[in-house]
Amino acid sequence: MKLMTAKELARGLGISLGTVYKMVRTGKVRAIRIGTGRTLRFDPDEVRKALAEVPARPSPPRMGGEDSLLRIHQLAVETGIKDLAEHHDRYLYGLRAR
């Protein structure tokens, strides 16, 4: 069994080294501590199994092929906003008018 370093694991998964250490801290991936405990090694088979069990994040909802700019225009027409660009912070973020 050949163990991988954290750097090799990060490169193999296409993630940052910080993400590897975060996965160890959160318990998603088990690390084998070598020597005084500061050096980490990973079993590639165990990592594959652990990552296969992690549920995928849900993808954000899609707009259904409809152009979002047309939706903004339709919103402006429906609400009677004459100049959406001038007061966009107020409409988008709910900020008070100055």
C-alpha positions in Angstrom: 0.0 0.0 0.0 1.5 3.3 -1.1 0.5 6.3 1.0 0.1 9.8 -0.5 1.2 13.1 1.0 -1.3 15.9 1.4 0.3 17.7 -1.6 -0.1 14.6 -3.8 -3.7 14.2 -2.7 -4.5 17.8 -3.4 -2.9 17.6 -6.8 -4.7 14.3 -7.6 -8.1 15.7 -6.6 -7.6 19.1 -8.2 -8.2 21.0 -4.9 -6.0 23.2 -2.7 -3.8 22.0 0.1 -6.0 24.0 2.5 -9.1 22.1 1.4 -7.3 18.8 2.1 -6.5 19.9 5.7 -10.1 21.2 6.1 -11.4 17.8 5.0 -9.2 16.1 7.6 -10.4 18.6 10.4 -14.0 18.0 9.5 -13.6 14.2 9.4 -14.5 13.8 5.7 -11.1 12.2 5.0 -9.1 10.1 7.5 -5.3 10.9 7.7 -2.6 8.7 9.0 -0.2 10.7 11.3 3.5 9.8 10.9 6.2 10.4 13.5 5.4 13.2 15.9 1.9 13.5 14.4 2.4 16.6 12.3 3.2 14.7 9.1 0.0 13.4 7.3 -0.3 10.5 4.8 -3.4 9.3 3.1 -4.5 5.9 1.8 -5.8 6.6 -1.8 -8.4 3.7 -1.6 -9.8 5.1 1.7 -10.0 8.6 0.3 -11.9 7.4 -2.8 -14.4 5.5 -0.6 -14.9 8.5 1.7 -15.4 10.9 -1.1 -17.9 8.6 -2.9 -20.1 8.6 0.3 -20.2 12.4 0.5 -23.5 13.6 -1.0 -23.1 16.1 -3.9 -24.1 19.7 -3.4 -27.4 20.6 -5.0 -26.9 22.8 -8.0 -28.4 26.3 -8.1 -31.8 26.5 -9.8 -31.6 27.4 -13.5 -33.6 30.2 -15.1 -35.2 27.8 -17.6 -33.5 29.2 -20.7 -35.2 32.5 -20.2 -33.0 35.6 -20.4 -32.7 37.1 -16.9 -32.4 40.7 -18.4 -35.9 40.2 -20.0 -37.2 39.3 -16.5 -35.8 42.5 -15.0 -37.3 44.5 -17.8 -40.7 42.8 -17.2 -40.4 43.5 -13.5 -39.8 47.2 -14.2 -42.8 47.4 -16.5 -45.1 45.6 -14.1 -44.0 47.8 -11.1 -44.0 51.1 -13.0 -40.3 51.8 -12.2 -39.2 54.5 -14.7 -35.4 54.4 -14.1 -34.2 51.1 -12.7 -30.6 52.0 -13.3 -30.7 55.2 -11.2 -32.1 53.5 -8.1 -30.8 50.0 -8.6 -29.4 49.6 -5.0 -32.7 50.5 -3.5 -34.6 47.9 -5.7 -32.0 45.1 -5.5 -30.9 45.4 -1.9 -33.8 47.2 -0.2 -31.7 50.2 0.7 -33.4 53.5 1.6 -33.4 56.3 -0.9 -30.8 59.0 -0.2 
